[in-house]
């Protein structure tokens, strides 16, 4: 990220409820926020973070919530399954680039 001129803050969410107010304040101060989880996107922690950020007064950062869709997933190696949903390093980097380019435009 730094090689591409991207300054990023990373939070490892340890507690889902209640969400850490300091983490939410930090996230709200950024122009773009990407959440990543290897669990279901729908109803997951990323959705909860996005919901909290959207309810705050003031500008909402652009959001990208990455996670596993709620659908039948054939058996396979976990790394291959996650990569298929863009939840590997390349997929996360691509989603982040897309979000950042939309935030600039």
C-alpha positions in Angstrom: 0.0 0.0 0.0 2.7 2.5 0.9 4.5 1.7 -2.4 1.4 3.0 -4.2 1.1 6.1 -2.0 -1.7 4.7 0.1 -1.7 5.6 3.8 -3.8 3.0 5.6 -4.9 2.3 9.2 -5.7 -1.3 10.1 -7.9 -2.4 13.0 -8.4 -5.9 14.1 -11.9 -6.0 15.5 -11.8 -8.1 18.6 -15.3 -7.3 20.0 -18.4 -7.2 17.8 -20.8 -5.7 20.3 -20.5 -3.0 21.3 -18.2 -1.7 18.6 -15.2 0.2 19.8 -16.1 3.9 19.6 -12.4 4.8 19.1 -12.3 2.5 16.1 -15.5 4.1 14.7 -14.2 7.6 15.3 -10.9 6.7 13.4 -12.8 5.1 10.6 -15.1 8.1 10.2 -12.0 10.3 9.8 -10.9 8.5 6.7 -12.2 9.2 3.1 -12.6 5.4 2.5 -13.1 2.4 4.7 -12.8 -1.3 3.6 -13.9 -4.0 6.0 -12.7 -7.6 5.4 -14.0 -10.7 7.0 -13.8 -14.4 6.2 -17.3 -14.9 7.5 -20.7 -13.9 6.0 -20.8 -10.4 4.7 -24.5 -10.1 5.3 -25.1 -9.5 9.0 -21.3 -9.6 9.7 -19.1 -7.1 11.5 -18.4 -5.2 8.3 -22.1 -4.5 7.8 -22.4 -3.4 11.5 -19.4 -1.0 11.1 -20.9 0.4 7.8 -24.3 0.9 9.5 -22.7 2.7 12.4 -20.7 5.0 10.1 -23.7 5.8 7.9 -25.8 6.8 11.0 -23.2 9.3 12.2 -23.6 13.0 11.6 -21.3 14.5 9.0 -19.8 13.0 5.9 -19.7 9.3 5.6 -16.6 7.7 4.2 -16.9 5.6 1.0 -17.4 2.0 2.2 -16.6 -1.4 0.8 -17.7 -4.3 2.9 -16.0 -7.5 1.9 -17.1 -11.0 3.1 -18.5 -14.3 2.0 -21.9 -14.2 0.3 -24.8 -16.1 1.8 -25.0 -18.9 -0.8 -24.1 -22.5 -1.3 -20.3 -22.8 -1.4 -18.9 -26.1 -2.9 -16.2 -27.8 -0.8 -12.7 -26.8 -1.5 -9.5 -25.5 0.0 -10.2 -22.5 2.2 -7.6 -20.3 0.5 -9.1 -21.1 -2.9 -12.6 -20.4 -1.7 -11.6 -17.1 -0.1 -9.7 -16.1 -3.3 -12.8 -16.9 -5.4 -14.7 -14.2 -3.4 -11.8 -11.7 -3.6 -10.9 -12.2 0.0 -7.2 -12.9 -0.6 -4.4 -10.2 -0.8 -4.9 -9.6 -4.5 -8.7 -9.3 -4.2 -8.6 -7.0 -1.2 -6.0 -4.8 -2.9 -8.2 -4.6 -6.1 -11.3 -3.7 -4.1 -9.3 -1.1 -2.2 -7.9 0.5 -5.4 -11.5 0.6 -6.8 -12.9 2.2 -3.7 -10.0 4.8 -3.6 -10.4 5.7 -7.2 -14.1 6.2 -6.7 -13.4 8.4 -3.7 -11.1 10.6 -5.7 -13.6 11.1 -8.5 
